[in-house]
């Protein structure tokens, strides 16, 4: 199962997110759930670093199967907040299409 954790501060602003695990929908290289989640998350990270003024610390852990963590060093901009909203929207569509046994996300306040 892919697990996504998104953290928000007391004002509801996103402060970090982490993505861990594998979907297990199909064999490695054939897993469309994993591919879809990866595309959404990597696009979000690329947009945060390339298209916004947000100051983020991005960690990619290849040794643990490609786990990704992103931490906002400063309060996220409106654009950064919107990109996380878009990421969550995309993940929700994948979860609806393929079921909650392959993908789980939580927003922690």
Chimera marker file (.cmm) of the C-alpha trace (Angstrom):
<marker_set name="trace">
<marker id="1" x="0.000" y="0.000" z="0.000" r="1" g="1" b="0" radius="0.5"/>
<marker id="2" x="1.155" y="3.535" z="-0.751" r="1" g="1" b="0" radius="0.5"/>
<marker id="3" x="0.807" y="5.800" z="2.247" r="1" g="1" b="0" radius="0.5"/>
<marker id="4" x="0.741" y="9.578" z="1.903" r="1" g="1" b="0" radius="0.5"/>
<marker id="5" x="0.880" y="11.816" z="4.940" r="1" g="1" b="0" radius="0.5"/>
<marker id="6" x="0.257" y="15.541" z="4.568" r="1" g="1" b="0" radius="0.5"/>
<marker id="7" x="0.911" y="17.841" z="7.525" r="1" g="1" b="0" radius="0.5"/>
<marker id="8" x="-0.752" y="21.181" z="8.194" r="1" g="1" b="0" radius="0.5"/>
<marker id="9" x="-0.135" y="23.779" z="10.873" r="1" g="1" b="0" radius="0.5"/>
<marker id="10" x="-2.720" y="25.264" z="13.249" r="1" g="1" b="0" radius="0.5"/>
<marker id="11" x="-3.846" y="27.736" z="10.554" r="1" g="1" b="0" radius="0.5"/>
<marker id="12" x="-4.427" y="24.924" z="8.059" r="1" g="1" b="0" radius="0.5"/>
<marker id="13" x="-1.390" y="25.706" z="5.881" r="1" g="1" b="0" radius="0.5"/>
<marker id="14" x="0.490" y="22.721" z="4.485" r="1" g="1" b="0" radius="0.5"/>
<marker id="15" x="3.908" y="22.225" z="6.067" r="1" g="1" b="0" radius="0.5"/>
<marker id="16" x="5.094" y="18.871" z="4.675" r="1" g="1" b="0" radius="0.5"/>
<marker id="17" x="4.168" y="15.663" z="2.926" r="1" g="1" b="0" radius="0.5"/>
<marker id="18" x="5.622" y="12.158" z="2.755" r="1" g="1" b="0" radius="0.5"/>
<marker id="19" x="4.988" y="9.296" z="0.361" r="1" g="1" b="0" radius="0.5"/>
<marker id="20" x="6.015" y="5.745" z="1.255" r="1" g="1" b="0" radius="0.5"/>
<marker id="21" x="5.427" y="2.212" z="0.050" r="1" g="1" b="0" radius="0.5"/>
<marker id="22" x="4.222" y="0.423" z="-3.052" r="1" g="1" b="0" radius="0.5"/>
<marker id="23" x="0.682" y="-0.075" z="-4.243" r="1" g="1" b="0" radius="0.5"/>
<marker id="24" x="0.884" y="-3.799" z="-4.891" r="1" g="1" b="0" radius="0.5"/>
<marker id="25" x="-1.765" y="-3.545" z="-7.594" r="1" g="1" b="0" radius="0.5"/>
<marker id="26" x="0.415" y="-5.454" z="-10.070" r="1" g="1" b="0" radius="0.5"/>
<marker id="27" x="3.982" y="-6.654" z="-10.586" r="1" g="1" b="0" radius="0.5"/>
<marker id="28" x="6.797" y="-4.097" z="-10.549" r="1" g="1" b="0" radius="0.5"/>
<marker id="29" x="6.891" y="-2.303" z="-13.879" r="1" g="1" b="0" radius="0.5"/>
<marker id="30" x="3.214" y="-3.078" z="-14.516" r="1" g="1" b="0" radius="0.5"/>
<marker id="31" x="1.657" y="-1.333" z="-11.508" r="1" g="1" b="0" radius="0.5"/>
<marker id="32" x="-0.489" y="1.466" z="-12.890" r="1" g="1" b="0" radius="0.5"/>
<marker id="33" x="-1.551" y="2.659" z="-9.433" r="1" g="1" b="0" radius="0.5"/>
<marker id="34" x="2.072" y="3.120" z="-8.416" r="1" g="1" b="0" radius="0.5"/>
<marker id="35" x="2.836" y="4.819" z="-11.736" r="1" g="1" b="0" radius="0.5"/>
<marker id="36" x="-0.123" y="7.199" z="-11.373" r="1" g="1" b="0" radius="0.5"/>
<marker id="37" x="0.744" y="8.162" z="-7.798" r="1" g="1" b="0" radius="0.5"/>
<marker id="38" x="4.402" y="8.610" z="-8.742" r="1" g="1" b="0" radius="0.5"/>
<marker id="39" x="3.511" y="10.863" z="-11.661" r="1" g="1" b="0" radius="0.5"/>
<marker id="40" x="1.253" y="13.055" z="-9.540" r="1" g="1" b="0" radius="0.5"/>
<marker id="41" x="3.718" y="13.327" z="-6.650" r="1" g="1" b="0" radius="0.5"/>
<marker id="42" x="6.806" y="13.922" z="-8.801" r="1" g="1" b="0" radius="0.5"/>
<marker id="43" x="4.959" y="16.535" z="-10.844" r="1" g="1" b="0" radius="0.5"/>
<marker id="44" x="3.935" y="18.278" z="-7.615" r="1" g="1" b="0" radius="0.5"/>
<marker id="45" x="7.538" y="18.295" z="-6.372" r="1" g="1" b="0" radius="0.5"/>
<marker id="46" x="8.832" y="19.573" z="-9.725" r="1" g="1" b="0" radius="0.5"/>
<marker id="47" x="6.210" y="22.335" z="-9.817" r="1" g="1" b="0" radius="0.5"/>
<marker id="48" x="6.990" y="23.374" z="-6.241" r="1" g="1" b="0" radius="0.5"/>
<marker id="49" x="10.710" y="23.658" z="-6.977" r="1" g="1" b="0" radius="0.5"/>
<marker id="50" x="10.525" y="25.031" z="-10.537" r="1" g="1" b="0" radius="0.5"/>
<marker id="51" x="7.391" y="27.180" z="-10.680" r="1" g="1" b="0" radius="0.5"/>
<marker id="52" x="6.899" y="28.671" z="-7.210" r="1" g="1" b="0" radius="0.5"/>
<marker id="53" x="8.847" y="30.778" z="-4.759" r="1" g="1" b="0" radius="0.5"/>
<marker id="54" x="8.415" y="28.108" z="-2.069" r="1" g="1" b="0" radius="0.5"/>
<marker id="55" x="11.482" y="27.071" z="-0.096" r="1" g="1" b="0" radius="0.5"/>
<marker id="56" x="11.224" y="23.286" z="0.203" r="1" g="1" b="0" radius="0.5"/>
<marker id="57" x="13.537" y="20.541" z="1.363" r="1" g="1" b="0" radius="0.5"/>
<marker id="58" x="13.038" y="17.506" z="-0.868" r="1" g="1" b="0" radius="0.5"/>
<marker id="59" x="14.379" y="14.079" z="0.105" r="1" g="1" b="0" radius="0.5"/>
<marker id="60" x="14.234" y="11.069" z="-2.180" r="1" g="1" b="0" radius="0.5"/>
<marker id="61" x="15.211" y="7.777" z="-0.575" r="1" g="1" b="0" radius="0.5"/>
<marker id="62" x="16.075" y="5.273" z="-3.316" r="1" g="1" b="0" radius="0.5"/>
<marker id="63" x="17.264" y="2.703" z="-0.792" r="1" g="1" b="0" radius="0.5"/>
<marker id="64" x="13.742" y="2.409" z="0.635" r="1" g="1" b="0" radius="0.5"/>
<marker id="65" x="11.985" y="2.044" z="-2.687" r="1" g="1" b="0" radius="0.5"/>
<marker id="66" x="11.734" y="5.675" z="-3.670" r="1" g="1" b="0" radius="0.5"/>
<marker id="67" x="10.140" y="7.219" z="-0.594" r="1" g="1" b="0" radius="0.5"/>
<marker id="68" x="9.750" y="10.984" z="-0.956" r="1" g="1" b="0" radius="0.5"/>
<marker id="69" x="9.469" y="13.665" z="1.706" r="1" g="1" b="0" radius="0.5"/>
<marker id="70" x="8.943" y="17.378" z="1.190" r="1" g="1" b="0" radius="0.5"/>
<marker id="71" x="9.138" y="19.944" z="3.975" r="1" g="1" b="0" radius="0.5"/>
<marker id="72" x="8.324" y="23.624" z="3.534" r="1" g="1" b="0" radius="0.5"/>
<marker id="73" x="11.160" y="25.578" z="5.191" r="1" g="1" b="0" radius="0.5"/>
<marker id="74" x="8.961" y="28.686" z="5.298" r="1" g="1" b="0" radius="0.5"/>
<marker id="75" x="5.214" y="29.153" z="5.130" r="1" g="1" b="0" radius="0.5"/>
<marker id="76" x="3.977" y="27.811" z="1.815" r="1" g="1" b="0" radius="0.5"/>
<marker id="77" x="2.858" y="30.359" z="-0.746" r="1" g="1" b="0" radius="0.5"/>
<marker id="78" x="-0.636" y="30.365" z="-2.180" r="1" g="1" b="0" radius="0.5"/>
<marker id="79" x="0.749" y="28.605" z="-5.246" r="1" g="1" b="0" radius="0.5"/>
<marker id="80" x="2.363" y="25.943" z="-3.059" r="1" g="1" b="0" radius="0.5"/>
<marker id="81" x="-0.873" y="25.424" z="-1.162" r="1" g="1" b="0" radius="0.5"/>
<marker id="82" x="-2.773" y="25.091" z="-4.434" r="1" g="1" b="0" radius="0.5"/>
<marker id="83" x="-0.313" y="22.507" z="-5.771" r="1" g="1" b="0" radius="0.5"/>
<marker id="84" x="-0.771" y="20.342" z="-2.667" r="1" g="1" b="0" radius="0.5"/>
<marker id="85" x="-4.546" y="20.666" z="-3.065" r="1" g="1" b="0" radius="0.5"/>
<marker id="86" x="-4.148" y="19.501" z="-6.682" r="1" g="1" b="0" radius="0.5"/>
<marker id="87" x="-1.959" y="16.573" z="-5.601" r="1" g="1" b="0" radius="0.5"/>
<marker id="88" x="-4.573" y="15.476" z="-3.071" r="1" g="1" b="0" radius="0.5"/>
<marker id="89" x="-7.308" y="15.839" z="-5.687" r="1" g="1" b="0" radius="0.5"/>
<marker id="90" x="-5.415" y="13.564" z="-8.065" r="1" g="1" b="0" radius="0.5"/>
<marker id="91" x="-4.713" y="11.015" z="-5.342" r="1" g="1" b="0" radius="0.5"/>
<marker id="92" x="-8.384" y="10.973" z="-4.413" r="1" g="1" b="0" radius="0.5"/>
<marker id="93" x="-9.316" y="10.139" z="-8.018" r="1" g="1" b="0" radius="0.5"/>
<marker id="94" x="-6.834" y="7.252" z="-8.050" r="1" g="1" b="0" radius="0.5"/>
<marker id="95" x="-8.172" y="5.994" z="-4.736" r="1" g="1" b="0" radius="0.5"/>
<marker id="96" x="-11.756" y="6.138" z="-6.034" r="1" g="1" b="0" radius="0.5"/>
<marker id="97" x="-10.834" y="4.329" z="-9.238" r="1" g="1" b="0" radius="0.5"/>
<marker id="98" x="-8.712" y="1.544" z="-7.738" r="1" g="1" b="0" radius="0.5"/>
<marker id="99" x="-9.784" y="1.346" z="-4.112" r="1" g="1" b="0" radius="0.5"/>
<marker id="100" x="-8.394" y="2.128" z="-0.715" r="1" g="1" b="0" radius="0.5"/>
<marker id="101" x="-6.392" y="-1.064" z="-0.379" r="1" g="1" b="0" radius="0.5"/>
<marker id="102" x="-3.684" y="0.314" z="-2.693" r="1" g="1" b="0" radius="0.5"/>
<marker id="103" x="-3.520" y="3.945" z="-1.571" r="1" g="1" b="0" radius="0.5"/>
<marker id="104" x="-4.166" y="5.682" z="1.685" r="1" g="1" b="0" radius="0.5"/>
<marker id="105" x="-3.605" y="9.325" z="2.472" r="1" g="1" b="0" radius="0.5"/>
<marker id="106" x="-4.156" y="11.304" z="5.590" r="1" g="1" b="0" radius="0.5"/>
<marker id="107" x="-4.030" y="14.987" z="6.429" r="1" g="1" b="0" radius="0.5"/>
<marker id="108" x="-2.669" y="15.657" z="9.892" r="1" g="1" b="0" radius="0.5"/>
<marker id="109" x="-3.368" y="18.945" z="11.648" r="1" g="1" b="0" radius="0.5"/>
<link id1="1" id2="2" r="1" g="1" b="0" radius="0.2"/>
<link id1="2" id2="3" r="1" g="1" b="0" radius="0.2"/>
<link id1="3" id2="4" r="1" g="1" b="0" radius="0.2"/>
<link id1="4" id2="5" r="1" g="1" b="0" radius="0.2"/>
<link id1="5" id2="6" r="1" g="1" b="0" radius="0.2"/>
<link id1="6" id2="7" r="1" g="1" b="0" radius="0.2"/>
<link id1="7" id2="8" r="1" g="1" b="0" radius="0.2"/>
<link id1="8" id2="9" r="1" g="1" b="0" radius="0.2"/>
<link id1="9" id2="10" r="1" g="1" b="0" radius="0.2"/>
<link id1="10" id2="11" r="1" g="1" b="0" radius="0.2"/>
<link id1="11" id2="12" r="1" g="1" b="0" radius="0.2"/>
<link id1="12" id2="13" r="1" g="1" b="0" radius="0.2"/>
<link id1="13" id2="14" r="1" g="1" b="0" radius="0.2"/>
<link id1="14" id2="15" r="1" g="1" b="0" radius="0.2"/>
<link id1="15" id2="16" r="1" g="1" b="0" radius="0.2"/>
<link id1="16" id2="17" r="1" g="1" b="0" radius="0.2"/>
<link id1="17" id2="18" r="1" g="1" b="0" radius="0.2"/>
<link id1="18" id2="19" r="1" g="1" b="0" radius="0.2"/>
<link id1="19" id2="20" r="1" g="1" b="0" radius="0.2"/>
<link id1="20" id2="21" r="1" g="1" b="0" radius="0.2"/>
<link id1="21" id2="22" r="1" g="1" b="0" radius="0.2"/>
<link id1="22" id2="23" r="1" g="1" b="0" radius="0.2"/>
<link id1="23" id2="24" r="1" g="1" b="0" radius="0.2"/>
<link id1="24" id2="25" r="1" g="1" b="0" radius="0.2"/>
<link id1="25" id2="26" r="1" g="1" b="0" radius="0.2"/>
<link id1="26" id2="27" r="1" g="1" b="0" radius="0.2"/>
<link id1="27" id2="28" r="1" g="1" b="0" radius="0.2"/>
<link id1="28" id2="29" r="1" g="1" b="0" radius="0.2"/>
<link id1="29" id2="30" r="1" g="1" b="0" radius="0.2"/>
<link id1="30" id2="31" r="1" g="1" b="0" radius="0.2"/>
<link id1="31" id2="32" r="1" g="1" b="0" radius="0.2"/>
<link id1="32" id2="33" r="1" g="1" b="0" radius="0.2"/>
<link id1="33" id2="34" r="1" g="1" b="0" radius="0.2"/>
<link id1="34" id2="35" r="1" g="1" b="0" radius="0.2"/>
<link id1="35" id2="36" r="1" g="1" b="0" radius="0.2"/>
<link id1="36" id2="37" r="1" g="1" b="0" radius="0.2"/>
<link id1="37" id2="38" r="1" g="1" b="0" radius="0.2"/>
<link id1="38" id2="39" r="1" g="1" b="0" radius="0.2"/>
<link id1="39" id2="40" r="1" g="1" b="0" radius="0.2"/>
<link id1="40" id2="41" r="1" g="1" b="0" radius="0.2"/>
<link id1="41" id2="42" r="1" g="1" b="0" radius="0.2"/>
<link id1="42" id2="43" r="1" g="1" b="0" radius="0.2"/>
<link id1="43" id2="44" r="1" g="1" b="0" radius="0.2"/>
<link id1="44" id2="45" r="1" g="1" b="0" radius="0.2"/>
<link id1="45" id2="46" r="1" g="1" b="0" radius="0.2"/>
<link id1="46" id2="47" r="1" g="1" b="0" radius="0.2"/>
<link id1="47" id2="48" r="1" g="1" b="0" radius="0.2"/>
<link id1="48" id2="49" r="1" g="1" b="0" radius="0.2"/>
<link id1="49" id2="50" r="1" g="1" b="0" radius="0.2"/>
<link id1="50" id2="51" r="1" g="1" b="0" radius="0.2"/>
<link id1="51" id2="52" r="1" g="1" b="0" radius="0.2"/>
<link id1="52" id2="53" r="1" g="1" b="0" radius="0.2"/>
<link id1="53" id2="54" r="1" g="1" b="0" radius="0.2"/>
<link id1="54" id2="55" r="1" g="1" b="0" radius="0.2"/>
<link id1="55" id2="56" r="1" g="1" b="0" radius="0.2"/>
<link id1="56" id2="57" r="1" g="1" b="0" radius="0.2"/>
<link id1="57" id2="58" r="1" g="1" b="0" radius="0.2"/>
<link id1="58" id2="59" r="1" g="1" b="0" radius="0.2"/>
<link id1="59" id2="60" r="1" g="1" b="0" radius="0.2"/>
<link id1="60" id2="61" r="1" g="1" b="0" radius="0.2"/>
<link id1="61" id2="62" r="1" g="1" b="0" radius="0.2"/>
<link id1="62" id2="63" r="1" g="1" b="0" radius="0.2"/>
<link id1="63" id2="64" r="1" g="1" b="0" radius="0.2"/>
<link id1="64" id2="65" r="1" g="1" b="0" radius="0.2"/>
<link id1="65" id2="66" r="1" g="1" b="0" radius="0.2"/>
<link id1="66" id2="67" r="1" g="1" b="0" radius="0.2"/>
<link id1="67" id2="68" r="1" g="1" b="0" radius="0.2"/>
<link id1="68" id2="69" r="1" g="1" b="0" radius="0.2"/>
<link id1="69" id2="70" r="1" g="1" b="0" radius="0.2"/>
<link id1="70" id2="71" r="1" g="1" b="0" radius="0.2"/>
<link id1="71" id2="72" r="1" g="1" b="0" radius="0.2"/>
<link id1="72" id2="73" r="1" g="1" b="0" radius="0.2"/>
<link id1="73" id2="74" r="1" g="1" b="0" radius="0.2"/>
<link id1="74" id2="75" r="1" g="1" b="0" radius="0.2"/>
<link id1="75" id2="76" r="1" g="1" b="0" radius="0.2"/>
<link id1="76" id2="77" r="1" g="1" b="0" radius="0.2"/>
<link id1="77" id2="78" r="1" g="1" b="0" radius="0.2"/>
<link id1="78" id2="79" r="1" g="1" b="0" radius="0.2"/>
<link id1="79" id2="80" r="1" g="1" b="0" radius="0.2"/>
<link id1="80" id2="81" r="1" g="1" b="0" radius="0.2"/>
<link id1="81" id2="82" r="1" g="1" b="0" radius="0.2"/>
<link id1="82" id2="83" r="1" g="1" b="0" radius="0.2"/>
<link id1="83" id2="84" r="1" g="1" b="0" radius="0.2"/>
<link id1="84" id2="85" r="1" g="1" b="0" radius="0.2"/>
<link id1="85" id2="86" r="1" g="1" b="0" radius="0.2"/>
<link id1="86" id2="87" r="1" g="1" b="0" radius="0.2"/>
<link id1="87" id2="88" r="1" g="1" b="0" radius="0.2"/>
<link id1="88" id2="89" r="1" g="1" b="0" radius="0.2"/>
<link id1="89" id2="90" r="1" g="1" b="0" radius="0.2"/>
<link id1="90" id2="91" r="1" g="1" b="0" radius="0.2"/>
<link id1="91" id2="92" r="1" g="1" b="0" radius="0.2"/>
<link id1="92" id2="93" r="1" g="1" b="0" radius="0.2"/>
<link id1="93" id2="94" r="1" g="1" b="0" radius="0.2"/>
<link id1="94" id2="95" r="1" g="1" b="0" radius="0.2"/>
<link id1="95" id2="96" r="1" g="1" b="0" radius="0.2"/>
<link id1="96" id2="97" r="1" g="1" b="0" radius="0.2"/>
<link id1="97" id2="98" r="1" g="1" b="0" radius="0.2"/>
<link id1="98" id2="99" r="1" g="1" b="0" radius="0.2"/>
<link id1="99" id2="100" r="1" g="1" b="0" radius="0.2"/>
<link id1="100" id2="101" r="1" g="1" b="0" radius="0.2"/>
<link id1="101" id2="102" r="1" g="1" b="0" radius="0.2"/>
<link id1="102" id2="103" r="1" g="1" b="0" radius="0.2"/>
<link id1="103" id2="104" r="1" g="1" b="0" radius="0.2"/>
<link id1="104" id2="105" r="1" g="1" b="0" radius="0.2"/>
<link id1="105" id2="106" r="1" g="1" b="0" radius="0.2"/>
<link id1="106" id2="107" r="1" g="1" b="0" radius="0.2"/>
<link id1="107" id2="108" r="1" g="1" b="0" radius="0.2"/>
<link id1="108" id2="109" r="1" g="1" b="0" radius="0.2"/>
</marker_set>
